[in-house]
Amino acid sequence: MSRSRIAMAVAALGGSLVGVMAAAPVVSPAGAAALPQCPTAALAKAKGTVDISFWESMNRTNGVTLTKLTDQFNASQSKVHVTLVDQNSYTTTWAKYQAGLSNGQLPAVAQLQDVQLQGAIDTQSILPAQSCINATKYKTSDFIPRALAYWKVGGIQQAMPFAVSNPILYYNKQAFTAAGLTPTKPPATLGQFVADAAALKAHGSGVGLKLDPWHLETWLATANTLFVNNTNGRTARATKAVFAGKNALKVFTDLDQLESSGDAATNPYQGPDGYDNLLGIGSGKYGMSIDTSAALGTIATLLNNGQYPNVTLGVGSFPVLTTKIKGGVEPGGSALYISNKVPPAQQAAAWQYIAYLDTPASQATWAAGTGYIPIRKSSAKTATVQKLWTTNPGFKVAYEQLVNGATTPATAGAVIGPFPTVRTAELTAEKNMYTHGMSPAAALKTLTQQVNAALTSYNERLGVT
């Protein structure tokens, strides 16, 4: 299938399937020599200021810091001017980007969510960041390896990480004390998480269990367990699920116990009820929950404003599946992509802007202003970040989770074509256990079948295997 037909097929798939089709030069490590050129010279040759647009996906609070950084970039030189276009959400950005494949209206830079990685590759509309890394001899050794690893496929850096997060444990130290638990020792494993949930429930609280499929994938990553074949879809296209072993069964069994015992109550991970688990900590309904580190700034401000005197917020590491296997939490969040559908000078300008956002100083400002992880090791040593961590030690937890642990295909995260469909299947499997009495083993078997079917359907619709 030609590159143009693949891009048209992906556009036709729309938001229901986010693709993972990579053309041979992109997927194959041996194809690095076939990378397109980063047109750095075009910027130098351009007359006047090169104007580019950046489709960003941040909420209003984080958007303030992004605007600050962009204004600083625009003021730092006169060759490039960036205009921010707020799309309000990752979903909207991706939908408009897909529409732009047909109407020709694409930005020079787009901020896309982690699960949209291979969808972007499938469109054949991006200039891999690796091209500009090579052309400018850009050094990446200062980056947290796992932050880079998520957006690297077949040895090629497709996009540059920017707003990176991972799941952490939120808990009320006062609720822990009341339940006879040590407030300075949150649960380190899933098994301990289940046990502590029972203790909390016996003393009037419990666990807010967000139905977020990212957590299942992360528990598997902490046990260094692949989700799909072909090295988690990183050396070749994923064609089938490989997660359904004893580790996945352990996760499902423990989650089922949490819910069926009444020690945990669930809420969706999207929509108006998406933060009921965290708000429940404030109300006293819950003693702990798991959620993204990206919410820490907002939640810490909310719970520490004096309105909730019975809450002393604690932050702990994501409770791993087992301490016997060295895995690690997988990164989430978003990265910055360069469109190859804009003029060469704009592509080069886009790279200059992205490199600015990922400087140590910019990442320090970004982390302090938003709560996202500073993705450069030198950023963590700056006075800005050190002050943040001294004042709010919980903000350091997500960083340490990415620095520690193994960097492997399992901990980098899976590269899956129909990721939204797969995650919907994961949620359905959990709901089948919680509300329909399906056993963990049966739910896992059905989930595997649905993931395999989604992968097969997606690959067939693109005309690839």
C-alpha positions in Angstrom: 0.0 0.0 0.0 1.4 3.4 -0.9 2.1 6.1 1.6 -0.7 8.3 0.3 -3.2 5.5 0.5 -2.1 4.7 4.0 -2.6 8.3 5.1 -6.0 8.3 3.5 -7.0 5.1 5.2 -5.9 6.4 8.6 -7.9 9.6 8.1 -10.9 7.5 7.2 -10.5 5.6 10.4 -11.1 8.8 12.3 -11.0 9.0 16.1 -12.4 5.5 16.6 -9.0 3.9 15.8 -5.7 5.7 16.5 -3.2 4.1 14.3 0.2 2.4 14.7 1.0 2.0 11.0 4.6 2.9 10.3 6.0 2.8 6.9 9.1 0.6 6.5 11.6 3.4 6.6 10.2 4.6 9.9 9.6 1.3 11.7 12.7 -0.6 10.8 15.8 0.3 12.8 17.8 -0.5 9.7 15.9 2.1 7.9 17.4 5.0 9.8 19.4 6.0 6.7 16.1 6.6 4.9 15.0 9.3 7.3 13.8 12.4 5.7 16.0 15.4 6.0 15.4 18.1 8.6 15.4 21.3 6.5 17.5 23.4 8.9 19.0 25.5 6.1 15.6 26.7 5.0 15.1 28.7 8.1 18.4 30.5 7.7 17.5 31.3 4.0 14.0 32.5 4.8 13.5 36.3 4.6 11.9 38.0 7.6 10.2 36.3 10.5 8.8 32.7 10.0 5.4 32.5 11.6 4.3 29.1 12.8 1.3 27.8 14.8 1.3 25.4 17.7 -1.8 23.4 18.4 -1.6 22.8 22.1 -3.9 20.7 24.3 -3.4 22.1 27.8 -6.1 23.2 30.2 -6.3 26.8 31.3 -4.0 26.6 34.3 -1.2 24.8 32.4 -1.8 27.0 29.4 -0.6 30.0 31.5 2.8 28.5 31.9 2.9 27.4 28.2 2.1 31.0 27.1 4.8 32.3 29.4 7.4 30.0 27.8 6.2 30.8 24.3 6.4 34.5 24.9 9.9 34.1 26.2 10.9 32.2 23.1 9.3 34.8 20.8 11.2 37.6 22.6 14.5 35.7 22.6 15.0 36.0 18.9 13.4 37.5 15.8 13.6 34.7 13.3 10.6 32.6 14.5 7.3 33.7 15.9 5.0 31.1 17.5 1.2 31.5 17.8 -0.5 29.2 20.3 -3.8 27.7 19.2 -5.6 26.2 22.2 -7.6 23.1 21.3 -8.6 22.5 25.0 -8.1 18.7 24.9 -6.0 16.0 23.3 -9.1 14.6 21.8 -9.9 17.8 20.0 -6.4 18.3 18.8 -6.2 14.8 17.3 -9.6 15.1 15.6 -8.6 18.5 14.0 -5.2 17.1 13.0 -6.9 14.2 11.3 -9.3 16.6 9.5 -6.3 18.6 8.5 -5.0 15.7 6.5 -7.9 16.3 4.1 -8.3 20.0 4.2 -4.6 20.9 4.3 -5.0 22.9 7.5 -2.2 21.6 9.7 0.0 23.3 12.3 3.8 23.3 12.2 3.7 21.8 15.8 1.1 19.6 17.4 0.9 18.4 20.9 -0.5 14.9 20.8 -1.3 12.4 23.6 0.8 9.4 24.3 -1.7 6.9 22.8 -1.7 8.9 19.5 2.0 8.1 18.8 1.4 5.6 16.1 -1.6 7.3 14.8 0.6 10.2 13.9 3.1 7.9 12.3 0.4 6.3 10.3 -0.7 9.6 8.7 2.8 9.9 7.1 2.5 13.6 7.9 5.2 14.0 10.5 8.8 14.9 10.3 10.5 12.5 12.8 12.3 14.4 15.5 15.2 12.1 14.9 15.8 13.8 11.6 16.4 17.1 13.3 18.3 15.5 16.2 20.7 14.1 13.6 20.9 17.3 11.5 21.7 19.5 14.5 23.7 17.0 16.5 21.3 17.6 19.3 22.3 15.9 22.5 19.7 13.7 24.3 21.9 12.2 27.0 20.5 14.7 29.6 16.9 13.4 29.1 15.3 10.8 31.4 15.8 7.7 29.2 12.2 6.4 29.7 10.7 9.8 28.8 12.4 9.5 25.4 11.7 5.8 25.1 8.0 6.1 24.9 8.1 8.2 21.7 10.9 6.1 20.1 9.8 3.4 17.6 12.3 1.1 15.8 15.1 3.2 17.2 13.7 6.4 15.7 12.6 9.3 17.9 9.3 10.2 16.4 8.4 13.1 18.7 9.9 15.0 21.6 8.5 14.4 25.0 7.1 17.5 26.7 4.2 17.2 29.2 5.1 13.9 30.8 3.4 12.3 33.8 2.8 8.9 35.4 0.4 7.5 37.9 1.0 8.1 41.6 -0.7 7.3 44.9 -2.7 10.0 46.6 -3.7 9.4 50.3 -4.8 11.1 53.4 -2.3 10.7 56.2 -4.9 11.4 58.9 -7.1 8.5 57.5 -4.0 6.2 57.6 -3.4 7.1 61.3 -7.0 6.5 62.2 -6.9 3.1 60.5 -3.8 2.1 62.4 -1.6 2.4 59.3 1.8 4.2 59.3 1.2 7.6 57.5 4.8 7.7 56.3 4.6 4.3 54.7 2.0 4.1 51.9 1.5 0.7 50.2 4.4 -0.2 48.0 2.7 -3.1 46.2 -0.7 -3.9 44.8 -1.1 -6.6 47.5 -0.4 -4.0 50.2 -2.7 -1.6 48.5 -5.6 -4.1 48.8 -4.7 -4.8 52.5 -4.6 -1.1 53.4 -7.9 -0.6 51.6 -9.5 -3.1 54.0 -8.0 -1.3 57.0 -9.2 2.1 55.8 -12.7 0.8 55.0 -13.0 -0.7 58.5 -12.3 2.8 59.9 -14.8 4.7 57.8 -13.1 5.4 54.5 -11.8 3.2 51.7 -10.4 3.5 48.2 -11.5 5.6 45.3 -10.8 3.3 42.3 -10.7 5.2 39.0 -11.5 3.0 36.1 -8.4 4.0 34.1 -6.9 1.3 31.8 -3.6 3.1 32.0 -3.3 1.7 35.5 -3.6 -1.9 34.3 -0.9 -1.3 31.7 1.3 0.3 34.3 0.9 -2.6 36.7 2.1 -4.9 34.0 5.0 -2.6 33.2 6.1 -2.7 36.8 6.5 -6.4 36.4 8.3 -5.9 33.1 5.4 -7.6 31.2 4.8 -6.8 27.6 1.3 -5.9 26.5 1.5 -6.8 22.8 3.9 -8.8 20.7 6.8 -7.6 18.6 8.6 -6.1 21.6 5.5 -4.1 22.6 5.0 -3.1 19.0 8.4 -1.3 18.9 10.3 -3.4 16.5 7.4 -4.4 14.2 3.7 -3.9 14.0 1.7 -5.3 17.0 -0.5 -8.1 15.8 -1.7 -9.8 19.0 -1.9 -9.4 22.8 0.6 -11.1 25.0 -0.3 -9.7 28.4 -2.7 -12.4 29.5 -0.5 -14.4 31.9 -0.2 -14.7 35.7 0.7 -11.1 36.2 -2.5 -9.8 34.5 -4.5 -12.4 36.3 -3.1 -11.1 39.6 -4.0 -7.5 38.8 -7.6 -8.5 37.8 -8.0 -10.7 40.8 -6.9 -8.0 43.3 -9.0 -5.3 41.6 -12.0 -7.6 41.7 -11.4 -8.3 45.4 -11.2 -4.6 46.1 -14.5 -3.9 44.5 -16.5 -7.0 45.5 -15.5 -6.5 49.2 -16.8 -3.0 49.2 -13.4 -1.7 50.2 -13.3 0.4 47.0 -15.8 2.3 44.9 -15.3 3.1 41.3 -15.7 6.1 39.1 -15.0 6.7 35.4 -11.7 8.2 34.2 -13.2 10.8 31.9 -16.1 13.2 32.1 -17.6 15.1 34.9 -17.1 12.3 37.4 -13.5 11.7 36.4 -12.0 13.1 39.6 -14.6 11.8 42.1 -11.8 9.5 43.5 -9.6 12.5 44.4 -12.4 14.7 45.6 -13.5 11.8 47.8 -10.3 12.1 49.7 -11.3 15.7 50.6 -14.7 14.7 51.7 -13.4 11.8 53.8 -15.1 9.1 51.7 -11.8 7.7 50.6 -8.4 7.3 52.3 -6.4 6.8 49.1 -6.5 6.6 45.4 -4.3 6.3 42.3 -4.3 9.0 39.6 -2.0 10.9 37.3 0.8 13.0 38.7 -0.4 15.8 36.3 -3.3 16.4 38.7 -1.1 16.9 41.7 -0.8 20.7 41.5 -4.6 21.1 41.3 -5.4 18.6 44.0 -2.7 19.8 46.4 -4.0 23.3 46.1 -7.6 22.2 46.6 -7.0 20.0 49.6 -4.5 22.3 51.3 -6.6 25.4 51.2 -8.0 25.0 54.7 -11.4 23.8 53.6 -10.5 20.2 54.5 -9.0 20.2 58.0 -9.3 16.4 58.3 -7.0 15.9 55.3 -3.2 15.9 55.2 -2.3 15.0 51.7 0.3 12.3 51.2 1.9 11.3 47.9 3.4 7.9 47.3 4.8 5.9 44.5 2.5 3.8 42.3 2.1 0.5 44.2 4.0 -2.0 41.9 2.7 -5.5 41.1 5.7 -7.2 42.7 9.1 -6.2 44.1 10.7 -9.5 42.9 10.8 -8.3 39.2 12.6 -5.1 38.2 10.2 -3.2 36.0 9.0 0.4 36.2 6.1 2.7 35.7 5.5 3.7 32.1 5.4 7.4 31.1 2.3 9.1 29.9 1.3 12.6 28.9 2.1 14.1 25.5 4.8 15.0 23.0 5.5 17.5 20.3 5.3 16.6 16.6 6.5 18.5 13.6 4.3 18.4 10.5 5.9 17.7 7.2 3.0 19.3 5.4 4.1 22.8 6.1 6.9 24.6 4.2 10.5 23.6 5.0 11.2 26.9 6.8 8.3 26.3 9.1 9.5 22.7 9.8 12.9 24.1 10.8 11.3 26.8 12.9 9.2 24.2 14.6 12.3 22.2 15.7 13.9 25.4 17.0 10.8 26.1 19.2 10.5 22.5 20.4 14.2 22.5 21.4 13.5 25.6 23.4 10.6 24.1 25.2 12.8 21.1 26.2 15.8 23.1 27.4 16.7 22.5 31.1 15.5 26.0 32.0 12.2 25.7 30.2 11.5 22.3 31.7 12.2 23.6 35.2 9.7 26.4 34.6 7.2 24.0 33.1 7.5 21.6 36.0 7.2 24.3 38.7 4.2 25.9 36.9 2.2 22.7 36.1 3.4 19.8 38.2 4.5 17.8 35.1 7.8 15.9 35.4 11.0 17.8 34.5 12.2 15.4 31.7 15.8 16.5 31.9 18.1 15.5 34.7 19.8 18.9 34.8 16.3 20.5 35.2 15.9 18.5 38.4 19.0 20.2 39.8 17.9 23.7 39.1 17.0 26.1 42.0 13.4 26.3 40.6 12.7 22.6 40.8 14.7 22.1 44.1 12.5 24.8 45.7 9.4 23.1 44.4 10.4 19.7 45.8 11.5 21.2 49.1 8.1 23.0 49.5 6.1 20.2 48.0 8.0 16.9 48.3 5.1 15.0 46.6 6.1 16.6 43.2 9.4 14.6 43.3 7.7 11.2 43.4 6.7 11.0 39.7 10.2 12.1 38.7 11.9 9.5 40.8 9.6 6.8 39.4 10.9 7.6 35.9 14.5 7.8 36.9 14.4 4.6 38.9 13.4 1.1 37.6 14.3 -0.5 34.3 14.0 1.1 30.9 12.8 -1.7 28.7 10.2 -2.1 25.9 7.7 -3.1 28.6 8.3 0.0 30.7 8.3 2.3 27.6 4.7 1.4 27.0 2.9 -0.4 24.2 2.6 0.9 20.6 -0.8 -0.1 19.5 -2.8 0.9 16.5 -6.4 1.0 17.8 -5.5 2.2 21.3 -8.8 3.8 22.1 -10.6 0.6 21.1 -8.2 -1.5 23.2 -8.7 0.8 26.2 -12.4 0.6 25.9 -12.1 -3.2 25.9 -10.0 -3.0 29.1 -12.7 -0.9 30.8 -15.4 -3.3 29.6 -13.4 -6.2 31.1 -13.3 -4.5 34.5 -16.9 -3.6 34.4 -17.8 -7.2 33.5 -16.1 -8.3 36.8 -17.5 -5.5 38.9 -21.1 -5.4 37.7 -21.8 -8.7 35.9 -20.0 -11.1 38.1 -17.6 -12.4 35.5 -14.5 -14.1 36.9 -11.1 -12.4 36.5 -9.9 -15.3 34.3 -13.0 -15.1 32.1 -12.7 -11.3 31.9 -9.1 -11.5 30.9 -9.8 -14.1 28.2 -12.5 -12.0 26.7 -10.2 -8.9 26.8 -7.5 -10.8 25.0 -9.9 -11.8 22.3 -11.2 -8.2 21.9 -7.6 -6.8 21.7 -6.6 -9.3 19.1 -9.8 -8.6 17.1 -9.1 -4.8 17.2 -5.5 -5.3 16.1 -6.5 -7.6 13.2 -9.3 -5.3 12.1 -7.1 -2.2 12.2 -4.3 -3.8 10.3 -6.6 -5.2 7.6 -8.3 -1.9 7.1 -4.9 -0.3 6.4 -4.0 -3.2 4.1 -1.0 -4.3 6.1 0.0 -7.3 8.2 
